[in-house]
Amino acid sequence: FGFISINTMALISLDRYFVIAQPFQTMKSLAIKRAIIMLVFVWLYSLIWSTPPFFGYGNYVPEGFQTSCTFDYLTQSKGNIIFNIGMYIGNFIIPVGIIIFCYYQIVKAVRVHELEMLKMAQKMNASH
């Protein structure tokens, strides 16, 4: 469920980016349909990334107090290393990159809107 969590957060930030930074393009698509498509994508993407250990690439091992499992990051086999690098890129670097990009663009769009509103208020005050 860790893959699902971070990828859902990335898609939530992407959805917020589309709604806030590009509102007119977002209005064209139905919100519920888009949300369902995004959730199906997250679950399928996460499922794809969680299955390689069942086919010999990487391993799951008990961690800590033996109450949960995690990917095996200590074994140095070729399949394990490839899986760990791919998982790090696909389920950490890419989602965090999406989150950072989207929220940077959101802050930028809000700031531009704020400056436009300030200019408009100054023009209205100057005309009175």
N, CA, C and O atoms as CSV, one atom per row, in Angstrom:
chain,resi,resn,atom,element,x,y,z
A,1,PHE,N,N,0.805,-1.205,0.000
A,1,PHE,CA,C,0.000,0.000,0.000
A,1,PHE,C,C,0.845,1.264,0.000
A,1,PHE,O,O,0.328,2.360,-0.221
A,2,GLY,N,N,2.138,1.118,0.246
A,2,GLY,CA,C,3.018,2.281,0.202
A,2,GLY,C,C,3.109,2.865,-1.193
A,2,GLY,O,O,3.131,4.084,-1.363
A,3,PHE,N,N,3.162,1.988,-2.202
A,3,PHE,CA,C,3.201,2.466,-3.591
A,3,PHE,C,C,1.919,3.228,-3.910
A,3,PHE,O,O,1.958,4.294,-4.525
A,4,ILE,N,N,0.801,2.684,-3.493
A,4,ILE,CA,C,-0.487,3.319,-3.771
A,4,ILE,C,C,-0.549,4.685,-3.100
A,4,ILE,O,O,-1.042,5.642,-3.697
A,5,SER,N,N,-0.059,4.789,-1.873
A,5,SER,CA,C,-0.127,6.055,-1.140
A,5,SER,C,C,0.647,7.160,-1.830
A,5,SER,O,O,0.092,8.229,-2.083
A,6,ILE,N,N,1.908,6.933,-2.141
A,6,ILE,CA,C,2.716,7.995,-2.736
A,6,ILE,C,C,2.242,8.324,-4.152
A,6,ILE,O,O,2.273,9.487,-4.557
A,7,ASN,N,N,1.807,7.324,-4.902
A,7,ASN,CA,C,1.318,7.586,-6.255
A,7,ASN,C,C,-0.032,8.297,-6.237
A,7,ASN,O,O,-0.313,9.107,-7.121
A,8,THR,N,N,-0.867,8.006,-5.249
A,8,THR,CA,C,-2.125,8.742,-5.101
A,8,THR,C,C,-1.843,10.199,-4.759
A,8,THR,O,O,-2.490,11.098,-5.295
A,9,MET,N,N,-0.879,10.438,-3.869
A,9,MET,CA,C,-0.518,11.826,-3.545
A,9,MET,C,C,-0.006,12.565,-4.773
A,9,MET,O,O,-0.307,13.743,-4.965
A,10,ALA,N,N,0.762,11.878,-5.600
A,10,ALA,CA,C,1.268,12.504,-6.829
A,10,ALA,C,C,0.113,12.850,-7.765
A,10,ALA,O,O,0.102,13.932,-8.351
A,11,LEU,N,N,-0.850,11.954,-7.913
A,11,LEU,CA,C,-1.969,12.239,-8.805
A,11,LEU,C,C,-2.922,13.275,-8.223
A,11,LEU,O,O,-3.546,14.019,-8.979
A,12,ILE,N,N,-3.049,13.344,-6.902
A,12,ILE,CA,C,-3.839,14.416,-6.289
A,12,ILE,C,C,-3.187,15.761,-6.584
A,12,ILE,O,O,-3.876,16.721,-6.930
A,13,SER,N,N,-1.872,15.838,-6.452
A,13,SER,CA,C,-1.190,17.100,-6.758
A,13,SER,C,C,-1.322,17.438,-8.239
A,13,SER,O,O,-1.451,18.609,-8.595
A,14,LEU,N,N,-1.291,16.430,-9.102
A,14,LEU,CA,C,-1.479,16.654,-10.538
A,14,LEU,C,C,-2.895,17.163,-10.821
A,14,LEU,O,O,-3.077,18.078,-11.624
A,15,ASP,N,N,-3.879,16.580,-10.173
A,15,ASP,CA,C,-5.259,17.028,-10.331
A,15,ASP,C,C,-5.422,18.469,-9.853
A,15,ASP,O,O,-6.064,19.276,-10.525
A,16,ARG,N,N,-4.847,18.793,-8.701
A,16,ARG,CA,C,-4.919,20.171,-8.173
A,16,ARG,C,C,-4.214,21.139,-9.117
A,16,ARG,O,O,-4.676,22.262,-9.318
A,17,TYR,N,N,-3.108,20.709,-9.687
A,17,TYR,CA,C,-2.382,21.546,-10.653
A,17,TYR,C,C,-3.270,21.863,-11.849
A,17,TYR,O,O,-3.353,23.017,-12.271
A,18,PHE,N,N,-3.934,20.848,-12.398
A,18,PHE,CA,C,-4.803,21.081,-13.553
A,18,PHE,C,C,-5.963,22.006,-13.200
A,18,PHE,O,O,-6.323,22.878,-13.992
A,19,VAL,N,N,-6.550,21.825,-12.024
A,19,VAL,CA,C,-7.700,22.637,-11.629
A,19,VAL,C,C,-7.297,24.085,-11.344
A,19,VAL,O,O,-8.023,25.010,-11.708
A,20,ILE,N,N,-6.152,24.289,-10.700
A,20,ILE,CA,C,-5.756,25.638,-10.286
A,20,ILE,C,C,-4.937,26.357,-11.347
A,20,ILE,O,O,-5.206,27.520,-11.647
A,21,ALA,N,N,-3.957,25.698,-11.912
A,21,ALA,CA,C,-3.049,26.365,-12.848
A,21,ALA,C,C,-3.574,26.370,-14.280
A,21,ALA,O,O,-3.189,27.233,-15.070
A,22,GLN,N,N,-4.445,25.424,-14.631
A,22,GLN,CA,C,-4.994,25.357,-15.988
A,22,GLN,C,C,-6.504,25.104,-15.922
A,22,GLN,O,O,-6.978,24.070,-16.394
A,23,PRO,N,N,-7.258,26.038,-15.342
A,23,PRO,CA,C,-8.679,25.766,-15.072
A,23,PRO,C,C,-9.543,25.575,-16.312
A,23,PRO,O,O,-10.482,24.780,-16.277
A,24,PHE,N,N,-9.261,26.267,-17.389
A,24,PHE,CA,C,-10.130,26.171,-18.564
A,24,PHE,C,C,-9.956,24.847,-19.300
A,24,PHE,O,O,-10.911,24.343,-19.892
A,25,GLN,N,N,-8.775,24.286,-19.273
A,25,GLN,CA,C,-8.560,22.978,-19.890
A,25,GLN,C,C,-9.198,21.875,-19.053
A,25,GLN,O,O,-9.662,20.872,-19.596
A,26,THR,N,N,-9.224,22.055,-17.741
A,26,THR,CA,C,-9.771,21.047,-16.831
A,26,THR,C,C,-11.289,20.990,-16.909
A,26,THR,O,O,-11.878,19.928,-16.712
A,27,MET,N,N,-11.929,22.119,-17.193
A,27,MET,CA,C,-13.391,22.157,-17.232
A,27,MET,C,C,-13.954,21.273,-18.337
A,27,MET,O,O,-15.119,20.879,-18.276
A,28,LYS,N,N,-13.156,20.959,-19.334
A,28,LYS,CA,C,-13.628,20.166,-20.466
A,28,LYS,C,C,-13.921,18.715,-20.085
A,28,LYS,O,O,-14.789,18.079,-20.684
A,29,SER,N,N,-13.207,18.195,-19.099
A,29,SER,CA,C,-13.400,16.785,-18.737
A,29,SER,C,C,-14.212,16.667,-17.452
A,29,SER,O,O,-14.140,17.524,-16.572
A,30,LEU,N,N,-14.970,15.608,-17.366
A,30,LEU,CA,C,-15.805,15.361,-16.210
A,30,LEU,C,C,-14.935,14.940,-15.027
A,30,LEU,O,O,-14.120,14.026,-15.154
A,31,ALA,N,N,-15.100,15.592,-13.891
A,31,ALA,CA,C,-14.235,15.372,-12.730
A,31,ALA,C,C,-14.323,13.939,-12.196
A,31,ALA,O,O,-13.297,13.347,-11.859
A,32,ILE,N,N,-15.506,13.387,-12.117
A,32,ILE,CA,C,-15.662,12.037,-11.564
A,32,ILE,C,C,-15.003,11.011,-12.484
A,32,ILE,O,O,-14.306,10.109,-12.019
A,33,LYS,N,N,-15.225,11.153,-13.777
A,33,LYS,CA,C,-14.621,10.224,-14.735
A,33,LYS,C,C,-13.096,10.308,-14.654
A,33,LYS,O,O,-12.415,9.283,-14.661
A,34,ARG,N,N,-12.563,11.524,-14.577
A,34,ARG,CA,C,-11.115,11.718,-14.485
A,34,ARG,C,C,-10.569,11.098,-13.197
A,34,ARG,O,O,-9.509,10.472,-13.214
A,35,ALA,N,N,-11.279,11.265,-12.094
A,35,ALA,CA,C,-10.840,10.704,-10.813
A,35,ALA,C,C,-10.805,9.178,-10.862
A,35,ALA,O,O,-9.862,8.562,-10.366
A,36,ILE,N,N,-11.814,8.578,-11.450
A,36,ILE,CA,C,-11.850,7.111,-11.560
A,36,ILE,C,C,-10.698,6.612,-12.419
A,36,ILE,O,O,-10.037,5.634,-12.070
A,37,ILE,N,N,-10.457,7.279,-13.537
A,37,ILE,CA,C,-9.341,6.890,-14.410
A,37,ILE,C,C,-8.019,7.007,-13.662
A,37,ILE,O,O,-7.164,6.127,-13.766
A,38,MET,N,N,-7.849,8.090,-12.909
A,38,MET,CA,C,-6.607,8.289,-12.163
A,38,MET,C,C,-6.422,7.215,-11.094
A,38,MET,O,O,-5.314,6.710,-10.910
A,39,LEU,N,N,-7.496,6.862,-10.392
A,39,LEU,CA,C,-7.393,5.833,-9.355
A,39,LEU,C,C,-7.096,4.460,-9.945
A,39,LEU,O,O,-6.290,3.708,-9.396
A,40,VAL,N,N,-7.735,4.134,-11.047
A,40,VAL,CA,C,-7.453,2.852,-11.710
A,40,VAL,C,C,-5.990,2.819,-12.145
A,40,VAL,O,O,-5.312,1.803,-11.988
A,41,PHE,N,N,-5.506,3.936,-12.693
A,41,PHE,CA,C,-4.101,4.011,-13.095
A,41,PHE,C,C,-3.169,3.783,-11.905
A,41,PHE,O,O,-2.208,3.020,-12.011
A,42,VAL,N,N,-3.447,4.440,-10.768
A,42,VAL,CA,C,-2.595,4.289,-9.576
A,42,VAL,C,C,-2.562,2.837,-9.120
A,42,VAL,O,O,-1.489,2.308,-8.828
A,43,TRP,N,N,-3.715,2.187,-9.056
A,43,TRP,CA,C,-3.754,0.800,-8.592
A,43,TRP,C,C,-3.034,-0.130,-9.558
A,43,TRP,O,O,-2.309,-1.025,-9.123
A,44,LEU,N,N,-3.217,0.062,-10.850
A,44,LEU,CA,C,-2.526,-0.788,-11.827
A,44,LEU,C,C,-1.018,-0.541,-11.814
A,44,LEU,O,O,-0.232,-1.487,-11.853
A,45,TYR,N,N,-0.619,0.718,-11.758
A,45,TYR,CA,C,0.801,1.074,-11.706
A,45,TYR,C,C,1.453,0.462,-10.462
A,45,TYR,O,O,2.545,-0.100,-10.540
A,46,SER,N,N,0.780,0.574,-9.328
A,46,SER,CA,C,1.311,0.013,-8.080
A,46,SER,C,C,1.350,-1.507,-8.124
A,46,SER,O,O,2.292,-2.120,-7.623
A,47,LEU,N,N,0.342,-2.110,-8.712
A,47,LEU,CA,C,0.317,-3.569,-8.855
A,47,LEU,C,C,1.481,-4.045,-9.713
A,47,LEU,O,O,2.139,-5.033,-9.385
A,48,ILE,N,N,1.730,-3.347,-10.803
A,48,ILE,CA,C,2.849,-3.707,-11.686
A,48,ILE,C,C,4.166,-3.657,-10.919
A,48,ILE,O,O,4.996,-4.555,-11.058
A,49,TRP,N,N,4.367,-2.610,-10.105
A,49,TRP,CA,C,5.617,-2.477,-9.368
A,49,TRP,C,C,5.741,-3.452,-8.199
A,49,TRP,O,O,6.853,-3.742,-7.758
A,50,SER,N,N,4.633,-3.957,-7.697
A,50,SER,CA,C,4.716,-4.873,-6.555
A,50,SER,C,C,4.879,-6.333,-6.963
A,50,SER,O,O,5.170,-7.169,-6.108
A,51,THR,N,N,4.705,-6.667,-8.231
A,51,THR,CA,C,4.756,-8.070,-8.652
A,51,THR,C,C,6.122,-8.616,-9.065
A,51,THR,O,O,6.276,-9.837,-9.022
A,52,PRO,N,N,7.131,-7.834,-9.461
A,52,PRO,CA,C,8.401,-8.434,-9.896
A,52,PRO,C,C,9.033,-9.430,-8.918
A,52,PRO,O,O,9.608,-10.416,-9.378
A,53,PRO,N,N,8.960,-9.230,-7.588
A,53,PRO,CA,C,9.546,-10.246,-6.701
A,53,PRO,C,C,8.907,-11.626,-6.846
A,53,PRO,O,O,9.547,-12.635,-6.553
A,54,PHE,N,N,7.675,-11.680,-7.287
A,54,PHE,CA,C,7.021,-12.976,-7.493
A,54,PHE,C,C,7.535,-13.686,-8.741
A,54,PHE,O,O,7.279,-14.873,-8.939
A,55,PHE,N,N,8.267,-12.946,-9.586
A,55,PHE,CA,C,8.815,-13.513,-10.824
A,55,PHE,C,C,10.340,-13.545,-10.826
A,55,PHE,O,O,10.961,-13.711,-11.876
A,56,GLY,N,N,10.943,-13.386,-9.640
A,56,GLY,CA,C,12.387,-13.540,-9.517
A,56,GLY,C,C,13.208,-12.263,-9.535
A,56,GLY,O,O,14.431,-12.323,-9.410
A,57,TYR,N,N,12.574,-11.114,-9.687
A,57,TYR,CA,C,13.311,-9.840,-9.642
A,57,TYR,C,C,13.034,-9.172,-8.309
A,57,TYR,O,O,11.938,-8.664,-8.075
A,58,GLY,N,N,14.032,-9.176,-7.436
A,58,GLY,CA,C,13.859,-8.616,-6.103
A,58,GLY,C,C,13.222,-9.626,-5.169
A,58,GLY,O,O,12.806,-10.707,-5.585
A,59,ASN,N,N,13.153,-9.257,-3.909
A,59,ASN,CA,C,12.571,-10.113,-2.874
A,59,ASN,C,C,11.827,-9.259,-1.872
A,59,ASN,O,O,12.111,-8.073,-1.706
A,60,TYR,N,N,10.867,-9.883,-1.204
A,60,TYR,CA,C,10.246,-9.285,-0.031
A,60,TYR,C,C,10.773,-10.040,1.179
A,60,TYR,O,O,10.845,-11.269,1.164
A,61,VAL,N,N,11.138,-9.316,2.216
A,61,VAL,CA,C,11.658,-9.925,3.439
A,61,VAL,C,C,10.980,-9.281,4.644
A,61,VAL,O,O,10.563,-8.125,4.577
A,62,PRO,N,N,10.865,-10.033,5.761
A,62,PRO,CA,C,10.325,-9.431,6.983
A,62,PRO,C,C,11.262,-8.329,7.480
A,62,PRO,O,O,12.482,-8.430,7.348
A,63,GLU,N,N,10.682,-7.290,8.045
A,63,GLU,CA,C,11.513,-6.209,8.552
A,63,GLU,C,C,11.263,-5.989,10.039
A,63,GLU,O,O,10.247,-6.418,10.586
A,64,GLY,N,N,12.198,-5.321,10.669
A,64,GLY,CA,C,12.043,-4.906,12.057
A,64,GLY,C,C,11.649,-6.025,12.992
A,64,GLY,O,O,12.396,-6.981,13.200
A,65,PHE,N,N,10.464,-5.888,13.550
A,65,PHE,CA,C,9.955,-6.847,14.523
A,65,PHE,C,C,9.203,-8.002,13.869
A,65,PHE,O,O,8.409,-8.683,14.517
A,66,GLN,N,N,9.462,-8.218,12.576
A,66,GLN,CA,C,8.844,-9.317,11.837
A,66,GLN,C,C,7.321,-9.159,11.732
A,66,GLN,O,O,6.599,-10.150,11.613
A,67,THR,N,N,6.841,-7.926,11.777
A,67,THR,CA,C,5.397,-7.694,11.699
A,67,THR,C,C,4.945,-7.241,10.319
A,67,THR,O,O,3.747,-7.212,10.036
A,68,SER,N,N,5.886,-6.889,9.463
A,68,SER,CA,C,5.538,-6.474,8.102
A,68,SER,C,C,6.681,-6.847,7.165
A,68,SER,O,O,7.762,-7.236,7.607
A,69,CYS,N,N,6.430,-6.723,5.886
A,69,CYS,CA,C,7.449,-7.051,4.888
A,69,CYS,C,C,7.869,-5.797,4.137
A,69,CYS,O,O,7.111,-4.834,4.026
A,70,THR,N,N,9.071,-5.831,3.635
A,70,THR,CA,C,9.584,-4.756,2.802
A,70,THR,C,C,10.407,-5.380,1.688
A,70,THR,O,O,10.675,-6.581,1.699
A,71,PHE,N,N,10.799,-4.570,0.744
A,71,PHE,CA,C,11.656,-5.084,-0.321
A,71,PHE,C,C,13.053,-5.306,0.242
A,71,PHE,O,O,13.483,-4.605,1.158
A,72,ASP,N,N,13.748,-6.276,-0.307
A,72,ASP,CA,C,15.079,-6.653,0.162
A,72,ASP,C,C,16.116,-5.717,-0.454
A,72,ASP,O,O,16.450,-5.835,-1.633
A,73,TYR,N,N,16.611,-4.801,0.346
A,73,TYR,CA,C,17.604,-3.839,-0.147
A,73,TYR,C,C,19.024,-4.224,0.258
A,73,TYR,O,O,19.963,-3.475,-0.012
A,74,LEU,N,N,19.198,-5.375,0.898
A,74,LEU,CA,C,20.531,-5.796,1.328
A,74,LEU,C,C,21.171,-6.822,0.396
A,74,LEU,O,O,22.390,-6.819,0.226
A,75,THR,N,N,20.380,-7.689,-0.204
A,75,THR,CA,C,20.913,-8.707,-1.102
A,75,THR,C,C,21.419,-8.051,-2.376
A,75,THR,O,O,20.745,-7.198,-2.953
A,76,GLN,N,N,22.617,-8.452,-2.817
A,76,GLN,CA,C,23.269,-7.798,-3.955
A,76,GLN,C,C,23.155,-8.574,-5.268
A,76,GLN,O,O,24.051,-8.487,-6.107
A,77,SER,N,N,22.080,-9.323,-5.460
A,77,SER,CA,C,21.913,-10.031,-6.737
A,77,SER,C,C,21.510,-9.033,-7.824
A,77,SER,O,O,20.960,-7.971,-7.534
A,78,LYS,N,N,21.791,-9.388,-9.066
A,78,LYS,CA,C,21.511,-8.490,-10.195
A,78,LYS,C,C,20.020,-8.140,-10.276
A,78,LYS,O,O,19.662,-6.972,-10.423
A,79,GLY,N,N,19.157,-9.153,-10.179
A,79,GLY,CA,C,17.715,-8.913,-10.236
A,79,GLY,C,C,17.229,-8.023,-9.112
A,79,GLY,O,O,16.354,-7.179,-9.307
A,80,ASN,N,N,17.801,-8.216,-7.935
A,80,ASN,CA,C,17.421,-7.420,-6.775
A,80,ASN,C,C,17.841,-5.961,-6.946
A,80,ASN,O,O,17.075,-5.050,-6.632
A,81,ILE,N,N,19.049,-5.745,-7.438
A,81,ILE,CA,C,19.551,-4.384,-7.646
A,81,ILE,C,C,18.715,-3.670,-8.707
A,81,ILE,O,O,18.346,-2.510,-8.527
A,82,ILE,N,N,18.416,-4.354,-9.804
A,82,ILE,CA,C,17.595,-3.755,-10.868
A,82,ILE,C,C,16.214,-3.385,-10.327
A,82,ILE,O,O,15.710,-2.294,-10.593
A,83,PHE,N,N,15.612,-4.290,-9.574
A,83,PHE,CA,C,14.294,-4.029,-8.995
A,83,PHE,C,C,14.337,-2.834,-8.050
A,83,PHE,O,O,13.474,-1.959,-8.115
A,84,ASN,N,N,15.339,-2.794,-7.172
A,84,ASN,CA,C,15.427,-1.703,-6.201
A,84,ASN,C,C,15.654,-0.354,-6.871
A,84,ASN,O,O,15.052,0.642,-6.470
A,85,ILE,N,N,16.511,-0.307,-7.880
A,85,ILE,CA,C,16.747,0.952,-8.601
A,85,ILE,C,C,15.476,1.383,-9.332
A,85,ILE,O,O,15.077,2.546,-9.266
A,86,GLY,N,N,14.850,0.446,-10.022
A,86,GLY,CA,C,13.608,0.766,-10.726
A,86,GLY,C,C,12.513,1.226,-9.787
A,86,GLY,O,O,11.779,2.169,-10.085
A,87,MET,N,N,12.406,0.551,-8.644
A,87,MET,CA,C,11.395,0.922,-7.671
A,87,MET,C,C,11.681,2.297,-7.072
A,87,MET,O,O,10.762,3.087,-6.855
A,88,TYR,N,N,12.939,2.577,-6.808
A,88,TYR,CA,C,13.322,3.882,-6.263
A,88,TYR,C,C,12.957,4.994,-7.247
A,88,TYR,O,O,12.421,6.030,-6.854
A,89,ILE,N,N,13.249,4.770,-8.514
A,89,ILE,CA,C,12.933,5.783,-9.531
A,89,ILE,C,C,11.419,5.863,-9.759
A,89,ILE,O,O,10.843,6.950,-9.746
A,90,GLY,N,N,10.783,4.713,-9.965
A,90,GLY,CA,C,9.366,4.684,-10.321
A,90,GLY,C,C,8.407,4.992,-9.198
A,90,GLY,O,O,7.300,5.468,-9.448
A,91,ASN,N,N,8.809,4.730,-7.949
A,91,ASN,CA,C,7.896,4.923,-6.828
A,91,ASN,C,C,8.394,5.905,-5.783
A,91,ASN,O,O,7.802,6.025,-4.710
A,92,PHE,N,N,9.477,6.609,-6.087
A,92,PHE,CA,C,9.905,7.687,-5.202
A,92,PHE,C,C,10.279,8.927,-6.004
A,92,PHE,O,O,9.668,9.981,-5.833
A,93,ILE,N,N,11.276,8.810,-6.876
A,93,ILE,CA,C,11.767,9.967,-7.628
A,93,ILE,C,C,10.659,10.565,-8.502
A,93,ILE,O,O,10.421,11.772,-8.448
A,94,ILE,N,N,9.990,9.749,-9.294
A,94,ILE,CA,C,8.950,10.265,-10.195
A,94,ILE,C,C,7.771,10.859,-9.419
A,94,ILE,O,O,7.377,11.986,-9.721
A,95,PRO,N,N,7.184,10.163,-8.434
A,95,PRO,CA,C,6.069,10.781,-7.702
A,95,PRO,C,C,6.467,12.057,-6.954
A,95,PRO,O,O,5.727,13.040,-6.974
A,96,VAL,N,N,7.622,12.049,-6.299
A,96,VAL,CA,C,8.057,13.256,-5.585
A,96,VAL,C,C,8.337,14.382,-6.580
A,96,VAL,O,O,8.031,15.542,-6.305
A,97,GLY,N,N,8.911,14.048,-7.724
A,97,GLY,CA,C,9.137,15.054,-8.763
A,97,GLY,C,C,7.830,15.659,-9.254
A,97,GLY,O,O,7.740,16.870,-9.454
A,98,ILE,N,N,6.813,14.818,-9.451
A,98,ILE,CA,C,5.496,15.311,-9.866
A,98,ILE,C,C,4.914,16.228,-8.800
A,98,ILE,O,O,4.389,17.294,-9.119
A,99,ILE,N,N,5.002,15.825,-7.541
A,99,ILE,CA,C,4.466,16.628,-6.439
A,99,ILE,C,C,5.164,17.982,-6.373
A,99,ILE,O,O,4.500,19.014,-6.270
A,100,ILE,N,N,6.488,17.992,-6.431
A,100,ILE,CA,C,7.242,19.252,-6.372
A,100,ILE,C,C,6.889,20.143,-7.555
A,100,ILE,O,O,6.624,21.332,-7.373
A,101,PHE,N,N,6.881,19.587,-8.762
A,101,PHE,CA,C,6.551,20.377,-9.953
A,101,PHE,C,C,5.155,20.982,-9.837
A,101,PHE,O,O,4.972,22.178,-10.066
A,102,CYS,N,N,4.174,20.157,-9.480
A,102,CYS,CA,C,2.787,20.625,-9.434
A,102,CYS,C,C,2.586,21.715,-8.397
A,102,CYS,O,O,1.950,22.730,-8.681
A,103,TYR,N,N,3.118,21.518,-7.200
A,103,TYR,CA,C,2.900,22.526,-6.172
A,103,TYR,C,C,3.707,23.792,-6.430
A,103,TYR,O,O,3.291,24.876,-6.020
A,104,TYR,N,N,4.840,23.681,-7.095
A,104,TYR,CA,C,5.571,24.877,-7.518
A,104,TYR,C,C,4.729,25.665,-8.523
A,104,TYR,O,O,4.610,26.886,-8.418
A,105,GLN,N,N,4.151,24.964,-9.490
A,105,GLN,CA,C,3.313,25.626,-10.490
A,105,GLN,C,C,2.051,26.222,-9.863
A,105,GLN,O,O,1.598,27.289,-10.279
A,106,ILE,N,N,1.487,25.545,-8.875
A,106,ILE,CA,C,0.306,26.067,-8.179
A,106,ILE,C,C,0.654,27.349,-7.441
A,106,ILE,O,O,-0.070,28.339,-7.545
A,107,VAL,N,N,1.758,27.343,-6.696
A,107,VAL,CA,C,2.184,28.545,-5.966
A,107,VAL,C,C,2.438,29.684,-6.945
A,107,VAL,O,O,2.062,30.827,-6.687
A,108,LYS,N,N,3.075,29.369,-8.066
A,108,LYS,CA,C,3.349,30.384,-9.086
A,108,LYS,C,C,2.044,30.956,-9.652
A,108,LYS,O,O,1.924,32.171,-9.807
A,109,ALA,N,N,1.082,30.111,-9.955
A,109,ALA,CA,C,-0.199,30.568,-10.502
A,109,ALA,C,C,-0.967,31.411,-9.493
A,109,ALA,O,O,-1.567,32.423,-9.855
A,110,VAL,N,N,-0.951,31.000,-8.238
A,110,VAL,CA,C,-1.635,31.768,-7.196
A,110,VAL,C,C,-0.966,33.125,-7.018
A,110,VAL,O,O,-1.648,34.134,-6.844
A,111,ARG,N,N,0.344,33.156,-7.060
A,111,ARG,CA,C,1.085,34.418,-6.927
A,111,ARG,C,C,0.768,35.364,-8.087
A,111,ARG,O,O,0.560,36.558,-7.869
A,112,VAL,N,N,0.729,34.847,-9.309
A,112,VAL,CA,C,0.386,35.672,-10.474
A,112,VAL,C,C,-1.031,36.225,-10.323
A,112,VAL,O,O,-1.275,37.403,-10.583
A,113,HIS,N,N,-1.959,35.371,-9.904
A,113,HIS,CA,C,-3.340,35.813,-9.699
A,113,HIS,C,C,-3.409,36.885,-8.614
A,113,HIS,O,O,-4.129,37.874,-8.753
A,114,GLU,N,N,-2.666,36.686,-7.552
A,114,GLU,CA,C,-2.630,37.654,-6.450
A,114,GLU,C,C,-2.112,39.010,-6.929
A,114,GLU,O,O,-2.669,40.047,-6.570
A,115,LEU,N,N,-1.057,39.007,-7.733
A,115,LEU,CA,C,-0.509,40.255,-8.263
A,115,LEU,C,C,-1.495,40.936,-9.206
A,115,LEU,O,O,-1.614,42.161,-9.190
A,116,GLU,N,N,-2.200,40.166,-10.023
A,116,GLU,CA,C,-3.214,40.735,-10.909
A,116,GLU,C,C,-4.344,41.373,-10.112
A,116,GLU,O,O,-4.820,42.451,-10.469
A,117,MET,N,N,-4.774,40.729,-9.052
A,117,MET,CA,C,-5.831,41.283,-8.203
A,117,MET,C,C,-5.364,42.561,-7.512
A,117,MET,O,O,-6.139,43.506,-7.365
A,118,LEU,N,N,-4.110,42.592,-7.091
A,118,LEU,CA,C,-3.552,43.781,-6.455
A,118,LEU,C,C,-3.513,44.947,-7.437
A,118,LEU,O,O,-3.860,46.071,-7.077
A,119,LYS,N,N,-3.094,44.689,-8.670
A,119,LYS,CA,C,-3.073,45.734,-9.705
A,119,LYS,C,C,-4.482,46.246,-9.988
A,119,LYS,O,O,-4.691,47.449,-10.145
A,120,MET,N,N,-5.440,45.334,-10.052
A,120,MET,CA,C,-6.816,45.715,-10.310
A,120,MET,C,C,-7.354,46.585,-9.175
A,120,MET,O,O,-8.041,47.576,-9.424
A,121,ALA,N,N,-7.047,46.223,-7.943
A,121,ALA,CA,C,-7.494,47.005,-6.789
A,121,ALA,C,C,-6.861,48.388,-6.796
A,121,ALA,O,O,-7.521,49.373,-6.465
A,122,GLN,N,N,-5.588,48.473,-7.171
A,122,GLN,CA,C,-4.916,49.770,-7.237
A,122,GLN,C,C,-5.533,50.646,-8.317
A,122,GLN,O,O,-5.687,51.850,-8.112
A,123,LYS,N,N,-5.888,50.072,-9.459
A,123,LYS,CA,C,-6.539,50.837,-10.534
A,123,LYS,C,C,-7.903,51.345,-10.086
A,123,LYS,O,O,-8.280,52.478,-10.386
A,124,MET,N,N,-8.636,50.511,-9.372
A,124,MET,CA,C,-9.961,50.920,-8.896
A,124,MET,C,C,-9.846,52.042,-7.875
A,124,MET,O,O,-10.649,52.975,-7.889
A,125,ASN,N,N,-8.860,51.962,-6.994
A,125,ASN,CA,C,-8.655,53.010,-5.994
A,125,ASN,C,C,-8.175,54.301,-6.638
A,125,ASN,O,O,-8.531,55.389,-6.184
A,126,ALA,N,N,-7.375,54.195,-7.684
A,126,ALA,CA,C,-6.849,55.384,-8.363
A,126,ALA,C,C,-7.944,56.099,-9.140
A,126,ALA,O,O,-7.871,57.314,-9.326
A,127,SER,N,N,-8.952,55.374,-9.596
A,127,SER,CA,C,-10.011,56.004,-10.385
A,127,SER,C,C,-11.032,56.722,-9.517
A,127,SER,O,O,-11.834,57.497,-10.037
A,128,HIS,N,N,-11.025,56.491,-8.223
A,128,HIS,CA,C,-11.978,57.167,-7.330
A,128,HIS,C,C,-11.420,58.409,-6.778
A,128,HIS,O,O,-12.090,59.099,-6.010
